[in-house]
Amino acid sequence: MTSSDGSAMPTRRHVIGAAGAVACGAALAGCATAAGERTAGPPPAVKGKVVAQTADIPVGGGKVIHKWKIVITQPSAGVFKAFNASCPHKGCAVSNPSEGVIRCPCHGSEFDAVSGKCLKGPAEAPLVEFALRVEGGGIVMV
């Protein structure tokens, strides 16, 4: 089929194929973003809020705050860290840290409780670290 200027017009098959390719590309881009997304901060609803008490976070361990999907660790006395509590491999919630390690119960990934660095796969990316501050006995997300 040709247009009035002599150029070839796309067939219905070409249009459907192109639409399918666009849809697949959008779906793959959406999956890549969800799996590999590295956020700069905690969920907006948690900024400025006290998410835990320092007394509730054991030295050398930590606690998952399920409401906010954050894991707080205390690698050494008085040093607190906050990370996204979703494993970057498949998004499973990580377990409470112990012995300096944050573990994912779904597939066995392990992360350093000080840096969030991936120590053992199948995850390849680290946990995203969030900034926090201690105010009195409360841990506040910034």
C-alpha positions as CSV (number, residue, x, y, z in Angstrom):
1,M,0.0,0.0,0.0
2,T,1.3,3.5,-0.9
3,S,0.4,7.0,0.1
4,S,-0.4,9.8,-2.3
5,D,3.2,10.9,-2.3
6,G,4.4,7.4,-3.3
7,S,5.8,6.4,0.1
8,A,4.9,3.0,1.6
9,M,2.2,3.1,4.2
10,P,2.6,0.8,7.2
11,T,0.4,-2.3,7.2
12,R,-1.9,-3.2,10.1
13,R,0.6,-5.9,10.9
14,H,3.5,-3.4,11.2
15,V,1.4,-1.1,13.4
16,I,0.4,-3.9,15.8
17,G,4.0,-5.2,15.9
18,A,5.3,-1.7,16.7
19,A,2.7,-1.2,19.4
20,G,3.6,-4.5,20.9
21,A,7.3,-3.6,20.9
22,V,6.6,-0.3,22.7
23,A,4.4,-2.1,25.3
24,C,7.1,-4.7,26.0
25,G,9.8,-2.0,26.2
26,A,7.7,0.0,28.7
27,A,7.0,-3.2,30.8
28,L,10.7,-4.0,30.9
29,A,11.6,-0.5,31.8
30,G,9.1,-0.6,34.6
31,C,10.6,-3.9,35.9
32,A,14.1,-2.6,35.7
33,T,13.2,0.5,37.6
34,A,11.4,-1.3,40.4
35,A,14.2,-3.9,40.8
36,G,17.1,-1.6,40.5
37,E,15.8,1.7,41.9
38,R,18.1,3.5,44.3
39,T,16.2,6.1,46.2
40,A,17.9,9.1,47.7
41,G,15.9,9.1,50.9
42,P,13.3,7.3,53.0
43,P,9.6,7.5,52.0
44,P,8.4,11.1,52.2
45,A,5.8,10.2,54.9
46,V,8.6,9.2,57.3
47,K,10.9,12.3,57.0
48,G,11.2,14.1,60.2
49,K,9.4,11.4,62.2
50,V,10.8,9.4,65.1
51,V,10.8,5.8,63.7
52,A,12.4,4.0,66.7
53,Q,13.8,4.5,70.1
54,T,17.6,4.0,70.6
55,A,16.9,1.7,73.5
56,D,15.0,-0.7,71.2
57,I,18.0,-1.2,68.8
58,P,20.5,-3.7,70.2
59,V,24.2,-3.1,69.8
60,G,25.5,-5.4,67.0
61,G,22.0,-6.0,65.8
62,G,19.0,-4.0,64.7
63,K,15.3,-3.9,64.1
64,V,13.1,-3.9,61.0
65,I,10.4,-1.1,61.2
66,H,7.8,-2.8,59.0
67,K,5.4,0.1,59.0
68,W,8.0,2.2,57.1
69,K,10.0,-0.6,55.4
70,I,13.2,0.5,57.1
71,V,15.8,-1.4,59.0
72,I,17.7,0.4,61.8
73,T,21.1,-1.0,62.9
74,Q,23.4,-0.2,65.8
75,P,26.8,-1.6,64.6
76,S,28.6,-0.2,67.7
77,A,27.4,1.6,70.8
78,G,25.8,4.9,69.9
79,V,26.2,4.5,66.1
80,F,22.9,4.1,64.2
81,K,22.3,3.3,60.5
82,A,19.1,3.1,58.5
83,F,18.5,1.1,55.3
84,N,15.6,0.2,53.0
85,A,14.3,-3.1,54.4
86,S,13.4,-4.5,51.0
87,C,16.0,-6.8,49.4
88,P,17.1,-5.5,46.0
89,H,17.0,-9.0,44.6
90,K,13.2,-9.6,44.6
91,G,11.9,-7.1,47.1
92,C,11.4,-9.4,50.1
93,A,11.5,-7.9,53.5
94,V,14.8,-8.5,55.3
95,S,15.0,-9.9,58.8
96,N,16.1,-8.2,62.0
97,P,19.9,-7.9,61.8
98,S,22.1,-10.0,64.0
99,E,25.9,-10.4,64.3
100,G,26.5,-7.5,62.0
101,V,24.5,-9.0,59.1
102,I,21.1,-8.2,57.6
103,R,19.6,-11.3,56.0
104,C,16.9,-11.8,53.4
105,P,14.9,-14.9,54.3
106,C,13.5,-15.5,50.8
107,H,16.7,-16.3,48.9
108,G,19.6,-16.0,51.3
109,S,21.1,-12.7,50.4
110,E,23.2,-11.1,53.2
111,F,24.1,-7.4,53.7
112,D,26.6,-5.6,56.0
113,A,24.8,-3.9,58.9
114,V,27.3,-1.0,58.8
115,S,27.3,-0.1,55.0
116,G,24.4,-2.1,53.5
117,K,26.9,-3.6,51.1
118,C,25.8,-7.0,49.6
119,L,27.9,-9.7,51.2
120,K,26.2,-12.8,49.7
121,G,23.9,-13.1,46.7
122,P,21.8,-13.7,44.8
123,A,21.3,-9.9,45.4
124,E,24.0,-7.9,43.7
125,A,23.1,-4.4,44.8
126,P,23.5,-3.0,48.3
127,L,20.6,-1.9,50.6
128,V,19.9,1.8,50.1
129,E,21.1,3.8,53.2
130,F,18.9,6.6,54.6
131,A,20.1,9.5,56.6
132,L,19.0,9.7,60.3
133,R,19.7,11.7,63.4
134,V,19.3,10.9,67.1
135,E,17.2,13.3,69.1
136,G,17.2,12.4,72.8
137,G,16.2,8.8,72.8
138,G,14.5,8.9,69.4
139,I,15.8,8.0,65.9
140,V,14.5,10.5,63.4
141,M,14.7,10.1,59.6
142,V,16.0,13.1,57.7
